[in-house]
Structure formats: structure tokens, C-alpha cells
Amino acid sequence: MTTVGTTALTVARVVPNVTGLDKHFDYLIPESLRAQVAIGSLVRVPLHGRRVAGWVVAIGDADPGFGIERLMPLAKWSSIGPSAELIELAHWAATRWGSDRLRPFLVAASPPTMVAGLPPSRRAVRLGGTAGAGGAGSGVVRIGPLADPLPLVLEAAGTGPALVLHPSAPAARALASRLRREGLTVAVVPDEWAAAAAGVDVVVGSRAAAWAPCPAPAVVVVLDEHDEAYQEERTPTWHARDVLIERAVRAGATCTLVSPCPTATAMRWAGGSVQRTIQASQWPLIEIDDRGEVEPWKRSLVGSSLIRALRDPAKRVVCVLNTVGRARLIACRSCRNLQRCEHCEAAVRQRDDAMFECPRCNTVRPKVCQVCGASAMALVKPGVARLREELHAAANRPVLAVTGESDELPAPEVAAVANVFVGTEAVLHRVRNVDVVAFLDFDAELLAPRYRAGEQAMALLVRAGRLVGARERGGRVIVQTHAPHHEVLQAAVLGDTGRLVDGELARRRLLGLPPFRALAAVDGADAEALALATGLEYAATPKGVLVRADDWLTLGRALAEAAATKGTRTKGSRLRVAVDPPRV
């Protein structure tokens, strides 16, 4: 939009709130709306014969010589929306995560309901703040899993307006209540979006709060920075931590990342600015059950330490096994051959109805060895359904299976049904007041073929530790493993996750993995064509390709430009681009 000569009309550039329409359109701003329309305003505009909502992302003057007479006027001003600073941040984020789409970021930054005007600011006047300090004092704070983060948040809020993120929305609301009792004015987003935009001492929320209004923040705080809930699962796969780091730089604010087990990304960003405030009492009791001497064909996932806990009726026990169904790996007891699919050779799994199923091609067959014809099988890697039966026999009390597909039961109903639970890691999110958490096959997490396996395994130990509580309470975390000296386990036993940092960063640097280089996973039939169009290095995967670049903006621009290039995708094909994928 430009101004030429003396005749000019005010024009708004609008991004429609329409799924799949990733374009912007220019509209005239009527004289009656000029006092209300600003960058970020939510408006309604005519589009293809109907009125749709949208965001104003730019305002300027246009020359009638460029077809101004063909522009339609805005139909209505609807609400106050994201600030101009957040609109600019959204442009950066779209490039950073390999997309030309602004809409997902604008949705996250907008109020849940229309806001006609803002209430008076409730922000207190503070002395000695650091707003405008250009991010001085930014860094990582490493605390214990059982440490209370409230003192850190209060200290941060004492320097000026603060934006605080917690990965759990209920925990964010609980933190807000505690801050209010300390005399601070608090807005919980998205529900109190208008109050946050007007100005309060602390704005609190979960992942989407990275886009919450917080005028002139002095400090941003990310609690439990390691939690994967901060990353959006849908494309674009933006991460709240990275958004807030960039936002703090642009606002000249301090950025503090708080975690018991900071990620390699956070540690490299912080450099030498890492505070350690861990005490032994802030870590739970970790008990290592070495399973290395158990003969594989006679091995049970119910070890002796776990059996003692199961047979204590006063103990509330949670068993974790990230394998659903009855078995993931099966061998014939007669000839000891692993059971494979007759079509694609993949290892079959056993369903709850005892049938064998191929996870790759979905072929189903009866429980019969294709080598010798025997039907007696050894469950080399049993699943949750099979373990539930074994645990019931060992504990002699009811056992409830909980997986990601289970219905979440209210606490009183759960307590009435069972006091022993087995499930995938979803069980750690659904059960409370636990005495013992047992990881039945922790090596599957430690040795998973993912470059973040160590970080993710440590995060599981942290979550389990919070369930069982402090050492003096008597709770403990039992870890069954064949690698008792693994660096992750030793760091957890000693309560010092800093022991992992140097080795992890050295491996990532050597292998050219994040945070030293940028990585994206592209899944779909046309993934290789898209990767070729980027001009970057790539490698094939079972579902598509991995694309790598020297930095995130280079990767993002290349992916967005390749996706917009004709000929990279066949008609009707679908691609999923995950920048910085969490599980590869």
C-alpha cells in the first residue's frame, strides 16, 4: 500500500478467519470506522458473497490508479484484537516454522469473545524494575521437581509487568490464585484477555499465553520449560518457549526459563547463565531395579521390588508401560522364532482378542507360529492389557488399565474401583495421591531411536517424582532397567540434571542436530519432491523425509517457498510439515 499524488484513500489489509484460505485481501476503511480500526482489529468483511471475520494486519494509503475503485469497504468493526507488536511477531513465527499462514498465530493471540473496550489498568507502579534493560539477566533456573516456583515468580513480578507460562492450564489458574493472595493483580488468559490487555502485574496462562496481551513486559517466565505441552501438535508446530524468547528480545525484557531438567535448546540459549537452586529434599527417592541378570525367556516385567509394593494394601501404585494391547513383541516357545508378518516381515503384535496384527500393513492372522505351527507363545514385550492380568495376580487386588484412549474417570470413582493402576504415560496425568510409581520397561524410553530420548526419559521421572512427593513422605519411583549406570538414571538418583548437559550438547553438535542445526520432518507422498524443491539436505524416513538447514529461518523460508512452488505437490495430496519435531 502506497501513497501517490494528493489523492489517497485509507486501506486495510485483512487476513480472513477462514480455514484453508491463507491469503490477505485489501478493503477500504469507511469514514465511519476510521476511529476504531487499527492494526490487529477484528473486523467483518465481504468475501465471495458472504461476510466473514478477519484481522487487520496492515493499514496504509492506496493510489486510485491501482484499481482502488474495485475495493470493497469493511462491513463492520467487531473487537479489539492483537497488538501491532504481536502481528509482527506472528510474521516472524510464520517464517520460523516454515509457513506462510498467519491465521493460526492470530487465533492464539485473539480474545475468546469480542472486546469492545478495555477496563482501567490495574497494574501497580513499581520501583527498581528492569523493563527496557534489553533482556539483561535472562537465563535458565534449574530447580528440583518438588520445589515451589512461587518465590521465583514473585521475584520476577517485583521487577515489573510479568508474563508467566505453565504447561498445565489448571496449574496456571492455581498459580494465579496464589499470586492474588500475595497482593498482585493477575489476569488468567484467555478468559481474562481484556484485563491482560489493559495492564496487570502478572499475566498467567498455558501454551497459547505466549501470544497473550501484556503491554511493555519487564520479564517473561516459562515454568517447566522441558514440557512437551508447550509445542503445538498441529502445523505450524510453534513452540511457546521460542516465541517468548523472541518476544522478550523485541520488548527488551528479561526471559527466565525454569525447569528441573532444562532441554538442550534452553541450555544452549542460556550459555553460561544458569542458576542452580536444587536441594536434595526437592527430589523424590529413585530406586533402580537392575534387571540385567534375569534370563530373557523367563523374564517378567513384575520385579521383586514392585511385588513388595503391590502386596502392601496401604500403597497406591502406578505402573507405567508405553506398550498398548497384549504384546508388542512375540516369540514362539517351541522354536523361539520372533513372529513376523507374512507380507511385510514386520514384527506382529497381539491384540486384546489374542489375534496377531501387523502394525505396518494391518494384516491379521490367528495366534499360530508360521515356522513350526505351535500356538504357545512367549510375550517378549507384553502390553498393558497383558500386564494388567499379571499385576492383578501379584497384588491380589483390582488393577485398572489407563491409556491415552481411556475415559478419564473422576477421582472418587477411580479410588472406588482400584488402588493399582497400569498404563502408558497417560496414567501419570490422570491419577493423584500416589505412593509408588514403577516404570516397568524404562529402557524403551532411555534407548528409544529419538535424539531427545534422554530428555524425554528424564521428564517422565520428574512427573513421576511429583506424583509420589518428597522422600520423607515415603513415596518412591521404581525404575526397572538393564542400564542402571545410564547417565539419565544417575542424574536422577543424585538429583543433579546438570550432569547431562555437556554430553548431550556435545552429541547434538557432532551429529548436526537441534539446537545446533535446524530440522523438520515432512510426511506424505510428495515429501521428497518438496525436500528437493528446498535445495537443502534431506534424508528419507518411513513416512517421508527429514530436512536440515544451518538455522531456523533459512529452513523455514525454504519450506514455505517450496510449498508455494507449483509442481511440488500432486493434486489432492496432503503433506505435514513439522519444524523441530519432538519425537524423531
Residue pairs with C-beta under 8 A, 6 or more apart in sequence:
1 11
1 13
1 26
1 58
1 59
1 60
1 61
1 62
2 60
2 61
2 62
2 63
3 60
3 61
3 62
3 63
4 63
4 65
5 63
7 63
7 64
8 61
8 62
8 63
9 28
9 61
9 62
9 64
9 68
10 28
10 29
10 34
10 59
10 60
10 61
11 26
11 27
11 28
11 29
11 59
11 60
11 61
11 62
11 68
11 71
12 26
12 27
12 28
12 29
12 37
12 43
12 56
12 58
12 59
12 74
13 24
13 25
13 26
13 56
13 57
13 58
13 59
13 60
14 24
14 25
14 26
14 27
14 43
14 45
14 54
14 55
14 56
14 57
14 74
15 23
15 24
15 54
15 55
15 57
15 102
15 103
15 106
16 23
16 25
16 45
16 47
16 52
16 53
16 54
17 52
17 53
17 54
17 55
17 103
17 106
17 107
18 47
18 52
18 103
19 103
22 100
22 101
22 102
22 103
24 57
24 102
25 45
25 47
26 62
26 71
27 45
27 71
27 72
27 73
27 74
28 68
28 71
28 72
28 73
28 74
29 37
29 59
29 73
29 74
30 73
30 74
33 74
33 76
33 77
36 77
37 43
37 56
37 59
37 74
37 77
38 56
38 59
38 84
39 56
39 57
39 58
39 59
39 83
39 84
39 87
40 55
40 56
40 57
40 80
40 81
40 82
40 83
40 84
40 86
40 87
41 55
41 56
41 77
41 78
41 79
41 80
41 81
42 53
42 54
42 55
42 77
42 78
42 79
42 80
42 81
42 110
42 114
43 53
43 54
43 55
43 56
43 74
43 75
43 76
43 77
43 78
44 51
44 52
44 53
44 54
44 74
44 75
44 76
44 78
45 51
45 52
45 54
45 72
45 74
45 75
46 72
46 75
51 75
51 76
53 78
55 81
55 82
55 87
55 102
55 106
55 110
56 81
57 87
57 102
57 106
62 68
62 71
78 114
79 110
79 111
79 114
79 115
79 116
80 111
80 115
80 116
80 117
80 118
80 194
80 197
81 106
81 109
81 110
81 111
82 90
82 106
82 109
82 110
82 211
82 213
83 197
83 213
83 215
85 250
85 251
86 109
86 211
86 213
87 106
88 250
89 105
89 211
89 243
89 246
89 247
89 250
90 102
90 105
90 106
90 109
90 211
91 102
92 246
93 105
93 236
93 238
93 243
93 246
94 100
94 101
94 102
94 105
94 236
94 556
94 560
95 553
95 556
95 557
95 560
96 238
96 242
96 246
96 552
96 553
96 556
96 579
97 235
97 236
97 237
97 238
97 556
97 579
97 580
98 236
98 520
98 555
98 556
98 558
98 559
98 560
98 563
98 577
98 579
99 235
99 236
99 556
99 559
99 560
99 577
100 560
100 563
100 564
101 236
104 232
104 234
104 236
104 238
105 211
105 236
105 238
108 208
108 210
108 211
109 211
109 212
109 213
111 190
111 193
111 194
111 197
112 190
112 191
112 193
115 193
115 194
115 197
118 194
118 197
118 198
119 194
119 195
119 198
120 198
121 198
121 199
121 200
122 185
122 195
122 198
122 199
122 200
122 201
123 161
123 185
123 199
123 200
123 201
124 184
124 185
124 201
126 158
126 159
126 160
128 158
128 159
129 159
129 160
129 218
130 136
130 137
130 159
130 160
130 218
130 219
130 254
131 159
131 160
131 161
131 216
131 217
131 218
131 252
131 253
132 218
132 252
133 218
133 252
133 253
133 254
134 252
135 248
135 249
135 252
135 253
135 254
135 255
136 254
137 254
137 256
138 248
138 254
138 255
138 256
138 270
138 273
139 256
139 257
139 270
139 271
139 273
139 274
139 275
140 225
140 256
140 257
140 258
140 259
140 262
140 266
140 267
140 269
140 270
140 273
140 274
140 275
141 152
141 256
141 257
141 258
141 259
141 274
141 275
141 277
142 259
142 260
142 261
142 262
142 274
142 275
142 276
142 277
142 278
142 497
142 498
143 149
143 152
143 258
143 259
143 260
143 277
143 278
143 282
144 260
144 278
144 279
144 281
144 282
144 283
144 495
145 260
145 282
145 283
145 284
145 462
145 465
145 466
146 281
146 282
146 283
146 284
146 465
146 466
146 469
146 470
147 260
147 277
147 278
147 279
147 282
149 175
149 223
149 258
150 175
150 178
150 179
150 182
152 221
152 256
152 258
153 162
153 164
153 175
153 179
153 202
153 221
153 223
154 179
154 182
154 184
156 162
156 164
156 219
156 221
156 254
156 256
157 179
157 184
157 201
157 202
157 219
159 218
159 219
159 254
160 216
160 217
160 218
160 219
161 199
161 200
161 201
161 202
161 203
161 214
161 215
161 216
161 217
161 218
161 219
162 201
162 202
162 203
162 214
162 217
162 218
162 219
162 220
162 221
163 202
163 203
163 209
163 212
163 214
163 217
163 219
163 220
163 221
163 244
164 172
164 175
164 202
164 203
164 204
164 205
164 209
164 220
164 221
164 223
165 172
165 204
165 205
165 206
165 207
165 209
165 210
165 220
165 221
165 222
165 223
165 230
165 240
165 244
166 172
166 175
166 204
166 205
166 206
166 223
166 224
167 206
167 207
167 223
167 224
167 227
167 229
167 230
168 206
168 229
169 205
169 206
172 188
172 204
172 205
172 206
172 209
173 188
173 204
175 204
175 223
176 186
176 188
176 202
176 204
179 186
179 201
179 202
179 204
180 186
184 200
184 201
184 202
185 200
185 201
185 202
186 200
186 201
186 202
186 203
186 204
187 193
187 195
187 196
187 200
187 202
187 203
187 204
188 204
188 205
189 196
189 203
189 204
189 205
189 208
189 209
189 212
189 213
190 205
190 208
190 209
190 212
193 212
193 213
196 203
196 212
196 213
196 214
197 213
197 215
199 215
203 209
203 212
203 213
203 214
205 212
206 229
207 229
207 230
207 231
207 232
207 240
208 240
209 240
210 240
210 243
210 244
210 247
211 243
216 251
217 247
217 248
217 251
217 253
218 253
218 254
219 253
219 254
219 255
219 256
220 244
220 247
220 248
220 253
220 254
220 255
220 256
221 256
221 258
222 230
222 240
222 241
222 244
222 255
222 256
222 257
222 258
223 258
223 259
224 258
224 259
224 260
225 241
225 257
225 258
225 259
225 262
225 263
225 266
226 259
226 260
226 261
226 262
226 263
226 266
226 455
226 458
226 459
226 462
227 459
228 456
228 459
228 582
230 239
230 240
230 241
231 237
231 238
231 239
231 240
231 580
231 582
232 238
232 239
235 576
235 577
235 578
236 577
236 579
237 578
237 579
237 580
237 581
239 580
241 257
241 265
241 266
242 265
244 255
245 255
245 269
247 253
248 254
248 255
249 255
257 266
257 269
257 270
259 266
260 278
260 462
260 497
261 455
261 458
261 459
261 462
261 497
261 500
262 270
262 274
262 497
262 501
263 452
263 455
264 455
264 501
264 504
264 505
264 508
264 514
264 515
265 514
265 515
267 274
267 501
267 505
268 505
268 515
268 516
269 515
274 498
276 498
278 495
278 496
280 471
280 495
281 470
281 471
281 472
282 495
283 465
283 471
283 492
283 495
284 464
284 465
284 466
284 468
284 469
284 470
284 471
284 475
284 476
284 477
285 468
285 471
285 475
285 476
285 477
286 461
286 465
286 476
286 477
286 479
286 489
286 492
286 493
287 305
287 476
287 477
287 478
287 479
288 479
288 481
288 484
288 489
288 493
289 303
289 304
289 305
289 306
289 478
289 479
289 480
289 481
290 481
290 482
290 484
291 299
291 303
291 480
291 481
291 482
292 482
292 484
296 380
297 336
297 378
300 390
301 321
301 382
301 387
301 390
301 440
301 441
301 480
302 310
302 387
302 390
302 391
302 394
302 440
303 478
303 480
305 438
305 478
306 317
306 319
306 394
306 436
306 438
306 440
306 478
306 480
307 394
309 315
309 317
309 435
309 436
309 438
309 478
310 317
310 391
310 394
310 395
310 397
310 420
311 394
311 395
311 396
313 397
313 419
314 435
315 419
315 435
315 436
316 419
316 420
316 431
316 433
316 434
316 435
316 436
317 395
317 419
317 420
317 421
317 434
317 435
317 436
317 437
317 438
318 420
318 421
318 422
318 423
318 427
318 428
318 431
318 434
318 436
318 437
318 438
318 464
318 467
319 387
319 391
319 420
319 421
319 422
319 423
319 427
319 437
319 438
319 440
320 422
320 423
320 424
320 425
320 427
320 428
320 437
320 438
320 439
320 440
320 460
320 464
321 382
321 383
321 384
321 387
321 422
321 423
321 424
321 439
321 440
321 441
322 424
322 425
322 441
322 444
322 445
323 381
323 382
323 383
323 384
323 424
323 441
323 444
324 383
324 384
324 385
324 403
324 405
324 424
325 349
325 350
325 351
325 352
325 383
325 384
325 385
326 349
326 350
326 351
326 352
326 354
326 379
326 382
326 383
326 385
326 386
327 349
327 350
327 377
327 379
327 380
327 381
327 382
327 383
327 386
328 347
328 349
328 381
328 382
328 383
329 338
329 347
329 349
329 379
329 380
329 381
330 338
330 339
330 347
330 348
330 349
330 350
330 356
330 377
330 378
330 379
330 380
330 381
331 337
331 338
331 339
331 377
331 378
331 380
332 339
332 369
332 371
332 372
332 374
332 376
332 377
332 378
333 374
333 376
333 377
333 378
334 369
334 372
334 374
334 376
335 369
335 371
335 372
335 374
336 378
337 369
337 371
337 372
338 347
338 380
339 347
339 348
339 356
339 369
339 370
339 377
340 346
340 347
340 348
340 370
341 347
341 348
341 358
341 360
341 361
341 363
342 363
342 365
342 370
343 358
343 361
343 363
344 358
344 360
344 361
344 363
346 358
346 359
346 360
346 361
348 356
348 357
348 358
348 359
348 365
349 356
349 357
349 358
349 359
349 383
350 356
350 357
350 367
350 377
350 379
350 383
350 386
351 357
352 385
354 367
355 364
355 365
355 366
355 367
356 364
356 365
356 366
356 367
357 363
357 364
358 364
367 375
367 377
368 374
368 375
369 375
369 377
379 386
381 441
382 390
384 401
384 403
384 422
384 423
384 424
385 401
387 422
387 440
388 399
388 401
388 422
391 399
391 420
391 422
392 398
392 399
392 420
395 420
397 418
397 419
397 420
398 417
398 418
398 419
398 420
399 418
399 420
399 421
399 422
400 414
400 417
400 418
400 420
400 421
400 422
401 421
401 422
401 423
402 421
402 422
402 423
402 424
402 426
402 427
402 430
402 431
403 423
403 424
403 426
403 427
404 424
404 426
406 423
406 426
406 430
408 430
409 417
409 430
411 432
414 430
414 431
421 427
421 431
425 460
425 463
428 437
428 460
428 463
428 464
428 467
429 463
431 467
432 467
434 467
434 468
434 475
435 468
435 474
435 475
436 468
436 475
436 476
436 477
436 478
437 464
437 467
437 468
437 477
437 478
438 477
438 478
438 479
438 480
439 445
439 460
439 464
439 477
439 478
439 479
439 480
439 481
440 480
441 480
442 457
442 479
442 480
442 481
442 489
443 481
443 482
443 483
445 453
445 456
445 457
445 460
446 453
446 454
446 457
446 481
446 483
446 486
446 488
446 489
447 453
447 483
448 456
448 457
450 456
450 583
450 584
451 508
451 511
451 513
451 584
452 582
452 583
454 487
454 488
454 500
454 504
455 504
456 583
457 488
458 488
458 491
458 492
458 497
458 500
461 477
461 479
461 488
461 492
464 477
465 477
467 475
468 475
468 476
468 477
469 475
479 489
479 492
481 489
483 489
487 499
487 500
487 503
488 500
490 499
491 497
491 498
491 499
491 500
507 513
508 514
508 515
508 516
509 516
512 548
513 519
514 580
517 548
517 549
517 550
517 551
518 548
518 549
518 550
518 551
518 552
518 554
518 555
518 556
518 579
518 580
519 546
519 547
519 548
519 555
519 579
519 580
519 581
519 584
520 546
520 547
520 548
520 555
520 559
520 577
520 578
520 579
520 580
520 581
521 541
521 543
521 544
521 545
521 546
521 547
521 577
521 578
521 581
521 584
522 530
522 531
522 544
522 545
522 546
522 547
522 559
522 575
522 576
522 577
522 578
523 541
523 543
523 544
523 575
523 576
523 578
524 543
524 544
524 573
524 574
524 575
524 576
525 570
525 573
526 568
526 569
526 570
526 573
526 575
527 543
527 544
527 545
527 575
528 538
528 540
528 544
528 545
529 567
529 568
529 569
530 545
530 559
530 562
530 563
530 568
530 569
530 575
530 577
531 538
531 545
531 547
531 562
532 538
532 568
533 561
533 562
533 565
533 568
534 547
534 558
534 559
534 561
534 562
535 558
536 547
536 548
536 549
536 554
536 555
536 558
537 547
537 548
537 549
538 545
538 546
538 547
538 548
539 545
539 546
539 548
541 584
544 575
544 576
546 584
547 555
547 558
547 559
548 555
549 555
549 558
552 579
552 580
555 579
556 579
559 577
559 579
562 568
563 569
563 575
563 577
569 575
